[in-house]
Amino acid sequence: MTSQVLADLPVNLIIFILSTFLGVELIRHVSRLLHTPLMSLTNAISSVSFVAALIVLSETTNTFILTLATVGVALAFTNIVSGFLITERILRMFRPRNKEAKSSK
């Protein structure tokens, strides 16, 4: 199993790098109005990655895979939390301001 994982590693790294570049280009060309729905979608995808990495962590004994799964959990968790924070910030921009701020102007 370990030799198969190491044999597939270069192909998987190439796919990862190409998908990263493709994702950056796709997100760069998204309209600003669609960023909030897009952020919600990426949070959902990150939660699937988070659960998958937790499952791998619970079932593996290989140190290399354990390290990659730990990094995956950390990155997915960071992406989920920061996605929710950014979404909240974007939604706050669309809320009406309170009356006190309007009356002081």
C-alpha positions as CSV (number, residue, x, y, z in Angstrom):
1,M,0.0,0.0,0.0
2,T,2.8,2.5,0.9
3,S,4.6,1.9,-2.4
4,Q,1.4,2.5,-4.3
5,V,0.8,5.8,-2.4
6,L,4.4,6.9,-3.2
7,A,4.0,5.9,-6.9
8,D,0.8,7.9,-7.3
9,L,2.3,11.0,-5.4
10,P,3.7,12.8,-8.5
11,V,0.5,12.4,-10.5
12,N,-1.6,13.6,-7.5
13,L,0.7,16.6,-6.9
14,I,0.4,17.6,-10.6
15,I,-3.4,17.4,-10.4
16,F,-3.3,19.4,-7.1
17,I,-1.2,22.1,-8.6
18,L,-3.2,22.4,-11.8
19,S,-6.5,22.5,-9.9
20,T,-5.1,25.2,-7.6
21,F,-4.2,27.4,-10.6
22,L,-7.6,26.7,-12.2
23,G,-9.4,27.6,-9.0
24,V,-7.5,30.8,-8.6
25,E,-8.3,31.8,-12.2
26,L,-12.0,30.9,-11.8
27,I,-12.4,32.9,-8.6
28,R,-10.5,35.9,-9.9
29,H,-13.0,36.3,-12.7
30,V,-16.2,36.0,-10.5
31,S,-18.4,39.0,-10.2
32,R,-18.4,40.7,-6.8
33,L,-22.1,40.1,-6.4
34,L,-21.5,36.3,-6.4
35,H,-18.7,36.2,-3.8
36,T,-21.1,35.5,-0.9
37,P,-22.8,32.5,-2.5
38,L,-19.4,31.3,-3.7
39,M,-18.0,31.5,-0.2
40,S,-20.9,29.5,1.1
41,L,-20.2,26.8,-1.5
42,T,-16.5,26.7,-0.7
43,N,-17.4,26.3,3.0
44,A,-19.5,23.3,2.1
45,I,-16.7,21.8,0.1
46,S,-14.2,22.4,2.9
47,S,-16.5,20.7,5.4
48,V,-16.5,17.6,3.2
49,S,-12.7,17.8,3.0
50,F,-12.6,18.2,6.8
51,V,-14.7,15.1,7.4
52,A,-12.8,13.1,4.9
53,A,-9.5,14.0,6.5
54,L,-10.9,13.1,9.9
55,I,-11.9,9.7,8.6
56,V,-8.4,9.2,7.2
57,L,-6.9,10.2,10.5
58,S,-8.9,7.6,12.4
59,E,-8.1,4.7,10.0
60,T,-4.5,5.1,9.1
61,T,-1.2,4.1,10.8
62,N,1.1,5.3,8.0
63,T,3.1,8.3,9.3
64,F,3.2,10.1,5.9
65,I,-0.6,9.8,5.3
66,L,-1.2,10.8,9.0
67,T,0.8,13.9,8.4
68,L,-1.0,14.8,5.2
69,A,-4.4,14.2,6.8
70,T,-3.4,16.4,9.8
71,V,-2.4,19.2,7.5
72,G,-5.7,18.7,5.6
73,V,-7.7,19.0,8.8
74,A,-5.9,22.1,9.8
75,L,-6.3,23.8,6.3
76,A,-9.9,22.8,5.9
77,F,-10.8,24.0,9.4
78,T,-9.0,27.3,8.8
79,N,-10.8,27.7,5.5
80,I,-14.2,27.0,7.1
81,V,-13.7,29.5,9.9
82,S,-12.3,32.2,7.8
83,G,-15.1,31.7,5.2
84,F,-17.7,32.2,7.8
85,L,-16.0,35.3,9.1
86,I,-15.7,36.8,5.6
87,T,-19.3,35.9,4.8
88,E,-20.5,37.6,7.9
89,R,-18.4,40.7,7.1
90,I,-19.9,40.8,3.6
91,L,-23.4,40.4,4.8
92,R,-22.9,43.2,7.4
93,M,-22.2,45.6,4.5
94,F,-25.7,45.0,3.2
95,R,-27.5,45.6,6.6
96,P,-29.1,49.0,7.1
97,R,-27.2,51.2,9.5
98,N,-28.7,52.1,12.8
99,K,-30.7,55.4,13.2
100,E,-28.2,56.9,15.6
101,A,-25.5,56.9,13.1
102,K,-27.8,58.6,10.5
103,S,-29.0,61.3,12.9
104,S,-25.4,62.3,13.9
105,K,-24.5,63.1,10.3
